[in-house]
Amino acid sequence: MPKRILEGLVVSDKGDKTVVVKVERTVLHPVLKKTVRVSKRYHAHDEANSYKTGENIRIIECAPKSKLKTWEVLPREAN
């Protein structure tokens, strides 16, 4: 099964080798039939601590690195 790749905004870089990325997507509301923005936060592994709050980055699924981290940051040249 291919690994998923998501794009989002870094909302926190306070953890060591960890960034929190907010990914937004649009879904159709089941009752109102209106497009609604839904966001989710993912903890991603950033080995070099190179990403800062406010940057748009891409993350890819990986094997679990800790209790919360199952995503890795794609390197800038791969973006």
MDAnalysis code that builds the backbone (N, CA, C; Angstrom):
import MDAnalysis as mda
import numpy as np

u = mda.Universe.empty(237, n_residues=79, atom_resindex=np.repeat(np.arange(79), 3), trajectory=True)
u.add_TopologyAttr("name", ["N", "CA", "C"] * 79)
u.add_TopologyAttr("resid", np.arange(1, 80))
u.add_TopologyAttr("resname", ["MET", "PRO", "LYS", "ARG", "ILE", "LEU", "GLU", "GLY", "LEU", "VAL", "VAL", "SER", "ASP", "LYS", "GLY", "ASP", "LYS", "THR", "VAL", "VAL", "VAL", "LYS", "VAL", "GLU", "ARG", "THR", "VAL", "LEU", "HIS", "PRO", "VAL", "LEU", "LYS", "LYS", "THR", "VAL", "ARG", "VAL", "SER", "LYS", "ARG", "TYR", "HIS", "ALA", "HIS", "ASP", "GLU", "ALA", "ASN", "SER", "TYR", "LYS", "THR", "GLY", "GLU", "ASN", "ILE", "ARG", "ILE", "ILE", "GLU", "CYS", "ALA", "PRO", "LYS", "SER", "LYS", "LEU", "LYS", "THR", "TRP", "GLU", "VAL", "LEU", "PRO", "ARG", "GLU", "ALA", "ASN"])
u.atoms.positions = np.array([
    [0.844, -1.179, 0.000],
    [0.000, 0.000, 0.000],
    [0.889, 1.243, 0.000],
    [0.607, 2.205, -0.878],
    [1.463, 3.399, -0.936],
    [1.314, 4.263, 0.308],
    [2.386, 4.968, 0.608],
    [2.373, 5.873, 1.759],
    [1.662, 7.165, 1.390],
    [0.843, 7.666, 2.316],
    [0.125, 8.911, 2.069],
    [1.062, 10.099, 2.244],
    [0.828, 11.135, 1.450],
    [1.576, 12.389, 1.559],
    [0.552, 13.494, 1.783],
    [0.759, 14.288, 2.838],
    [-0.144, 15.388, 3.160],
    [0.638, 16.690, 3.173],
    [-0.060, 17.792, 2.923],
    [0.560, 19.109, 2.947],
    [-0.147, 19.953, 3.985],
    [0.638, 20.677, 4.792],
    [0.030, 21.488, 5.829],
    [0.959, 22.562, 6.355],
    [0.502, 23.235, 7.391],
    [1.194, 24.370, 7.989],
    [1.771, 23.965, 9.341],
    [3.025, 24.308, 9.582],
    [3.649, 24.021, 10.873],
    [3.068, 24.985, 11.907],
    [2.455, 24.438, 12.956],
    [1.867, 25.277, 13.992],
    [2.711, 25.276, 15.261],
    [3.629, 24.302, 15.402],
    [4.500, 24.269, 16.573],
    [5.788, 23.546, 16.223],
    [6.906, 24.094, 16.703],
    [8.208, 23.446, 16.518],
    [8.945, 23.373, 17.850],
    [8.210, 23.344, 18.952],
    [8.818, 23.403, 20.274],
    [9.466, 22.086, 20.694],
    [8.963, 20.951, 20.196],
    [9.538, 19.662, 20.565],
    [10.873, 19.426, 19.879],
    [11.723, 18.593, 20.498],
    [13.004, 18.252, 19.888],
    [12.772, 17.233, 18.782],
    [13.185, 17.573, 17.557],
    [13.027, 16.729, 16.369],
    [11.563, 16.429, 16.054],
    [10.668, 17.325, 16.477],
    [9.239, 17.139, 16.236],
    [8.605, 18.459, 15.807],
    [7.724, 18.387, 14.821],
    [6.904, 19.535, 14.441],
    [5.448, 19.086, 14.451],
    [4.554, 20.027, 14.756],
    [3.121, 19.757, 14.698],
    [2.597, 20.452, 13.449],
    [1.942, 19.675, 12.588],
    [1.486, 20.176, 11.290],
    [-0.031, 20.129, 11.251],
    [-0.651, 21.271, 10.900],
    [-2.103, 21.333, 10.751],
    [-2.446, 21.140, 9.279],
    [-3.223, 20.093, 8.998],
    [-3.637, 19.782, 7.635],
    [-5.126, 20.078, 7.524],
    [-5.493, 20.913, 6.548],
    [-6.899, 21.259, 6.332],
    [-7.399, 20.557, 5.079],
    [-8.655, 20.105, 5.143],
    [-9.297, 19.528, 3.972],
    [-10.746, 20.002, 3.945],
    [-11.386, 19.904, 2.784],
    [-12.771, 20.320, 2.671],
    [-13.649, 19.087, 2.493],
    [-14.759, 19.063, 3.208],
    [-15.714, 17.958, 3.120],
    [-17.115, 18.529, 2.951],
    [-17.992, 17.731, 2.403],
    [-19.380, 18.133, 2.244],
    [-20.146, 17.741, 3.500],
    [-20.818, 18.704, 4.134],
    [-21.597, 18.433, 5.336],
    [-22.760, 17.511, 4.973],
    [-22.968, 16.429, 5.735],
    [-23.981, 15.443, 5.339],
    [-25.424, 15.956, 5.358],
    [-25.729, 16.907, 6.227],
    [-27.105, 17.414, 6.315],
    [-27.264, 18.721, 5.556],
    [-26.347, 19.644, 5.769],
    [-26.471, 20.974, 5.167],
    [-26.038, 21.022, 3.711],
    [-25.318, 20.003, 3.252],
    [-24.808, 19.948, 1.866],
    [-23.958, 21.169, 1.542],
    [-23.197, 21.597, 2.524],
    [-22.352, 22.769, 2.380],
    [-20.896, 22.331, 2.561],
    [-19.986, 22.944, 1.855],
    [-18.573, 22.617, 1.990],
    [-18.037, 23.207, 3.285],
    [-17.392, 22.360, 4.089],
    [-16.892, 22.756, 5.396],
    [-15.402, 22.425, 5.462],
    [-14.610, 23.331, 6.063],
    [-13.188, 23.062, 6.257],
    [-12.982, 22.287, 7.553],
    [-12.250, 21.189, 7.460],
    [-11.947, 20.362, 8.618],
    [-10.432, 20.307, 8.746],
    [-9.912, 20.493, 9.965],
    [-8.463, 20.458, 10.142],
    [-8.093, 19.393, 11.156],
    [-6.883, 18.881, 11.016],
    [-6.359, 17.883, 11.939],
    [-4.880, 18.165, 12.119],
    [-4.387, 17.910, 13.347],
    [-2.980, 18.152, 13.655],
    [-2.232, 16.829, 13.714],
    [-1.083, 16.787, 13.046],
    [-0.238, 15.601, 13.035],
    [1.118, 15.946, 13.633],
    [1.677, 15.047, 14.456],
    [3.045, 15.187, 14.938],
    [3.947, 14.492, 13.935],
    [4.953, 15.200, 13.452],
    [5.843, 14.655, 12.432],
    [7.290, 14.752, 12.896],
    [8.095, 13.785, 12.460],
    [9.502, 13.718, 12.832],
    [10.314, 14.628, 11.913],
    [11.087, 15.534, 12.502],
    [11.956, 16.460, 11.770],
    [13.366, 16.277, 12.315],
    [14.127, 15.399, 11.691],
    [15.437, 14.996, 12.211],
    [16.383, 16.173, 12.425],
    [16.379, 17.145, 11.505],
    [17.357, 18.235, 11.569],
    [16.828, 19.478, 12.291],
    [15.613, 19.443, 12.805],
    [15.000, 20.630, 13.420],
    [15.071, 21.832, 12.481],
    [14.795, 21.623, 11.200],
    [14.991, 22.681, 10.212],
    [13.721, 23.460, 9.868],
    [12.559, 23.015, 10.324],
    [11.317, 23.694, 9.972],
    [10.811, 24.517, 11.139],
    [10.311, 25.700, 10.843],
    [9.849, 26.634, 11.872],
    [8.356, 26.903, 11.713],
    [7.754, 27.464, 12.735],
    [6.331, 27.778, 12.736],
    [5.986, 28.707, 11.571],
    [4.894, 28.397, 10.881],
    [4.429, 29.224, 9.776],
    [4.811, 28.706, 8.409],
    [5.660, 27.693, 8.318],
    [6.086, 27.162, 7.024],
    [5.097, 26.126, 6.523],
    [4.906, 26.082, 5.197],
    [4.120, 25.025, 4.568],
    [5.059, 23.877, 4.228],
    [4.700, 22.667, 4.664],
    [5.559, 21.507, 4.414],
    [4.706, 20.325, 3.998],
    [5.387, 19.273, 3.527],
    [4.740, 18.018, 3.179],
    [5.237, 16.941, 4.124],
    [4.326, 16.059, 4.546],
    [4.687, 14.970, 5.436],
    [4.266, 13.646, 4.797],
    [4.971, 12.566, 5.167],
    [4.714, 11.245, 4.603],
    [4.586, 10.243, 5.742],
    [3.741, 9.246, 5.552],
    [3.560, 8.204, 6.560],
    [4.846, 7.415, 6.755],
    [5.034, 6.926, 7.983],
    [6.196, 6.083, 8.264],
    [5.839, 5.142, 9.405],
    [6.751, 4.268, 9.731],
    [6.564, 3.400, 10.885],
    [6.562, 4.253, 12.146],
    [5.864, 3.841, 13.198],
    [5.806, 4.664, 14.409],
    [7.188, 4.951, 14.985],
    [7.430, 6.238, 15.279],
    [8.693, 6.657, 15.879],
    [8.533, 6.874, 17.372],
    [7.315, 7.173, 17.821],
    [7.012, 7.345, 19.243],
    [5.504, 7.176, 19.400],
    [5.002, 7.488, 20.570],
    [3.568, 7.330, 20.836],
    [2.710, 8.130, 19.858],
    [3.113, 9.356, 19.542],
    [2.312, 10.234, 18.686],
    [2.833, 10.355, 17.259],
    [4.112, 10.087, 17.032],
    [4.718, 10.359, 15.726],
    [4.686, 9.145, 14.809],
    [3.865, 9.225, 13.756],
    [3.864, 8.208, 12.706],
    [4.007, 8.858, 11.330],
    [4.515, 10.080, 11.321],
    [4.727, 10.833, 10.089],
    [6.141, 11.405, 10.102],
    [6.717, 11.573, 8.897],
    [8.037, 12.203, 8.733],
    [7.888, 13.391, 7.795],
    [8.736, 14.390, 7.984],
    [8.756, 15.539, 7.096],
    [9.530, 15.169, 5.844],
    [8.954, 15.498, 4.671],
    [9.689, 15.289, 3.420],
    [10.750, 16.369, 3.299],
    [11.944, 16.032, 2.858],
    [13.003, 17.058, 2.696],
    [12.570, 18.124, 1.697],
    [13.150, 19.312, 1.850],
    [12.757, 20.450, 1.000],
    [12.965, 20.151, -0.478],
    [14.056, 19.481, -0.842],
    [14.305, 19.219, -2.257],
    [13.285, 18.246, -2.846],
    [12.604, 17.458, -1.996],
    [11.573, 16.543, -2.485],
    [10.224, 17.252, -2.626],
    [10.092, 18.457, -2.072],
    [8.805, 19.175, -2.134],
    [8.530, 19.655, -3.508],
])
